C-alpha cells in the first residue's frame, strides 16, 4: 500500500535530499525545486517510507526500480525542461520521473511496456493530480508517432542502441536524453536533432539502468 500523507518530517528529509543532490553537482534550480515538491515516499510501498529519501534506487513491481533521485535530477537537468515542453518518456516505471517533469511544467506522454505498472499508475491518485501527464501502454521502441513531434524525449532504461523511430519523433532542434549500453554500465547521451534528421551527440557520465526491452508485457 502506498502512503498518502506528506508531513513536516517528509519535507525535511526532502530538503536534505535536495542538499545532497546539489552537492553532487545538480545546479538547475527548477529541477531541485521539483525534487523538493514531489513526495518520493508516495511512489513506494509503505514499508520503504523511512528510506524513501535516501539517494538510491529501490525495487518496485515487475522487476523494475524507482530510479535514484540523483539520476532523475541528472537526466532532468540534461533535458532542460521548459514550461509547456511536450515530452515523451520511455519507461514510466513508478511514475516518479514523469511527476518531476510535470512539476516542472512539461506536458508528459509516458509509455510503459509492463501492463501491471501501467494499470497501477492509471489508478495512482497523486500522479493523476497532474493534468499534464498522459499514460500509455506500449512498446517504447515504437514511441508515440500519433502524438509526435516532441520537444524532448527521455529514456529511463538502458537502451541497446539509439532507436531511429524515436529520433524521427523528435522535432528539429529537439533534445533526447538516453542511457546507451557500454558493457555493464550505460553512457548518458544527449542528442540534439538537426534539420536533416541527423543529430549532435554529447556524452556524459555512466549509470546503471534496468534494460530497455522491445514489445509489451501483459
CORQUIFEN-V920482 format. One record per backbone hydrogen bond with DSSP energy under -1.0 kcal/mol. CO is the residue of the C=O (numbers start at 1). NH is the residue of the N-H. E is the energy in kcal/mol with one decimal. If there is no record, write none. Layout:
co: {CO CO}
nh: {NH NH}
e: {E E}
//
This chain:
co: {1 7 8 9 10 11 12 13 14 15 16 17 18 19 20 21 22 28 29 30 31 32 33 34 38 39 40 41 45 46 48 49 51 54 58 61 64 66 68 69 70 71 72 73 74 75 76 82 85 86 86 87 88 89 90 92 95 96 97 98 99 100 101 102 105 107 108 109 110 111 111 112 113 114 115 116 117 118 124 126 127 130 132 134 136 139 144 150 151 152 153 154 158 159 163 164 167 169 171 174 175 176 177 178 179 180 182 185 186 187 188 189 190 191 192 193 194 198 200 202 205 207 210 217}
nh: {46 11 12 13 14 15 16 17 18 19 20 21 22 23 24 26 25 32 33 34 35 36 37 38 40 42 43 44 48 49 51 52 54 56 66 64 60 58 72 73 74 75 76 77 78 79 80 85 107 151 152 109 154 111 156 95 99 100 101 102 103 104 106 105 84 87 134 89 136 91 92 138 217 118 119 120 121 122 128 129 130 133 108 110 112 142 147 171 175 88 177 90 212 181 167 168 170 150 174 193 153 191 155 189 159 187 185 182 207 180 204 178 202 176 200 173 197 194 192 190 188 186 158 115}
e: {-2.4 -2.3 -2.3 -2.4 -2.4 -2.0 -1.9 -2.1 -2.9 -2.2 -2.2 -2.6 -2.7 -2.0 -1.0 -1.7 -1.6 -2.1 -2.6 -1.7 -2.3 -2.1 -1.8 -2.2 -1.0 -1.6 -1.8 -1.0 -2.5 -1.3 -1.8 -1.2 -2.1 -2.3 -2.7 -1.5 -2.7 -1.5 -2.1 -2.8 -2.7 -2.6 -2.3 -2.5 -2.2 -2.1 -1.3 -2.2 -3.4 -1.7 -1.8 -3.1 -2.7 -2.6 -2.5 -2.4 -2.1 -2.1 -2.3 -2.4 -2.5 -1.2 -2.2 -1.7 -3.2 -2.9 -2.8 -2.9 -2.4 -2.4 -1.2 -1.5 -3.4 -2.5 -2.7 -2.2 -2.6 -1.9 -2.2 -1.1 -1.5 -1.7 -2.7 -2.6 -2.3 -1.5 -1.6 -2.6 -1.8 -2.4 -2.5 -2.8 -2.6 -2.6 -1.7 -2.3 -1.5 -2.5 -2.6 -2.2 -2.2 -3.0 -2.5 -2.5 -2.7 -2.9 -1.3 -3.4 -2.6 -2.5 -2.8 -2.1 -2.5 -2.4 -2.7 -2.4 -1.7 -3.4 -2.2 -2.3 -2.7 -3.0 -3.1 -2.9}
//
